C-alpha cells in the first residue's frame, strides 16, 4: 500500500493524479489496483485529463448540487461538498499488468476536490493475482 498527498487551491477542483498513481504501483505488479480517497468531501474518478473537460466537471458538480439549503449545513456548512463527493465515489479499481494500470487511451486518474482548499491523502493498493 502506498499513500500520496495532494494540495488543492479551490473549493471545487479536478486534478490529474495519474503520474502519482503510476509511481505508487510496484514495477512488476499484476492484479488489481484500487485508488482510494480518505475523505468524505473528495472523490476519485477515471476520465480524460483535458483542461477544459476538467473545468466542465467542476462546473457540472457546482451546478448539480446547490451550495446552500441542506440540513447538514447547520453543523458545518459543507453539505454540498458531501453530496458532490457522494456522486463521485471514494475509489476506483483497475487492472494492472506488469506494473502498468490498464487505462484506456484517453483515461486518467482524476482527484476531485469538493471542499477545498485542503491537504488530502490518496491511497493506492495493488492486490496481486
C-alpha positions in Angstrom: 0.0 0.0 0.0 1.2 3.5 -0.8 -0.1 6.9 0.1 0.4 10.3 -1.5 -0.7 13.8 -0.6 -2.5 16.4 -2.6 -2.8 20.2 -2.0 -5.9 21.8 -3.5 -6.4 25.6 -4.1 -10.1 25.8 -4.9 -13.4 24.8 -3.3 -14.1 22.5 -6.3 -11.1 21.4 -8.3 -10.1 18.5 -10.5 -6.5 17.4 -10.6 -4.8 14.8 -12.7 -3.1 12.3 -10.4 -2.2 9.7 -13.0 1.6 10.1 -12.5 1.3 9.8 -8.7 -0.8 6.6 -9.1 1.6 5.1 -11.6 4.6 5.8 -9.3 2.8 4.0 -6.4 2.2 0.8 -8.4 5.1 -1.7 -8.0 7.1 -2.2 -11.1 6.3 -5.9 -11.5 2.8 -5.9 -10.2 0.0 -7.8 -11.9 -3.5 -7.7 -10.4 -6.0 -5.1 -9.4 -5.2 -1.5 -8.3 -7.5 0.4 -6.1 -7.2 4.2 -5.7 -9.0 5.4 -2.6 -9.6 8.9 -1.3 -9.6 9.0 2.6 -12.1 11.8 2.8 -15.9 12.3 2.7 -15.7 15.6 0.7 -13.5 14.5 -2.2 -13.6 11.7 -4.8 -11.6 10.0 -7.5 -12.8 9.1 -11.0 -11.3 7.9 -14.3 -11.8 10.2 -17.2 -9.9 12.4 -19.7 -7.4 14.8 -18.2 -8.1 17.6 -20.6 -8.2 21.1 -19.0 -11.5 22.2 -20.5 -13.2 18.9 -19.5 -11.8 19.1 -16.0 -13.2 22.6 -15.8 -16.5 21.3 -17.1 -16.6 18.6 -14.4 -16.0 21.3 -11.8 -18.8 23.5 -13.2 -21.1 20.4 -13.6 -20.8 19.5 -9.9 -21.3 23.1 -8.8 -24.4 23.4 -11.0 -25.8 20.0 -10.0 -25.7 20.5 -6.2 -26.7 23.9 -4.8 -24.3 25.4 -2.3 -27.0 26.1 0.3 -30.2 24.7 1.7 -29.2 21.4 3.1 -29.8 20.1 6.7 -26.2 19.2 7.3 -25.2 22.9 6.7 -26.4 23.6 10.3 -23.5 21.5 11.5 -20.6 22.8 9.4 -21.8 24.4 6.3 -20.4 21.9 3.7 -23.3 19.6 2.9 -22.9 20.5 -0.8 -19.3 19.1 -0.6 -20.5 15.8 0.9 -23.3 15.5 -1.7 -20.9 16.1 -4.6 -18.4 13.6 -3.3 -21.2 11.0 -2.9 -22.0 11.3 -6.6 -18.3 10.7 -7.4 -17.4 7.9 -5.1 -14.3 7.5 -3.0 -12.5 4.8 -5.0 -11.8 3.3 -8.4 -10.3 -0.1 -9.3 -8.5 -1.0 -12.4 -6.5 -4.0 -13.7 -2.7 -3.8 -13.5 -0.4 -5.7 -15.9 3.4 -5.7 -15.2 3.3 -2.6 -13.2 1.1 -0.6 -15.5 -2.5 0.4 -14.8 -4.6 -0.7 -17.8 -6.0 2.7 -18.6 -7.6 3.3 -22.0 -6.0 5.8 -24.5 -7.7 8.9 -23.0 -8.2 7.7 -19.5 -6.5 9.2 -16.4 -7.0 9.1 -12.7 -8.6 12.4 -11.6 -8.8 13.5 -8.0 -11.9 15.7 -7.4 -11.9 18.2 -4.5 -15.3 19.3 -3.3 -14.4 21.2 -0.1 -11.1 22.9 -0.7 -8.7 24.3 -0.4 -7.3 21.4 1.6 -4.5 18.9 2.1 -5.7 15.4 1.1 -4.4 11.8 1.1 -4.9 9.2 -1.6 -4.2 5.5 -1.0 -3.1 3.2 -3.8 -3.2 -0.6 -3.1 -2.4 -3.3 -5.6 -3.8 -6.8 -4.9 -1.8 -9.2 -7.0 -3.2 -12.3 -8.6 
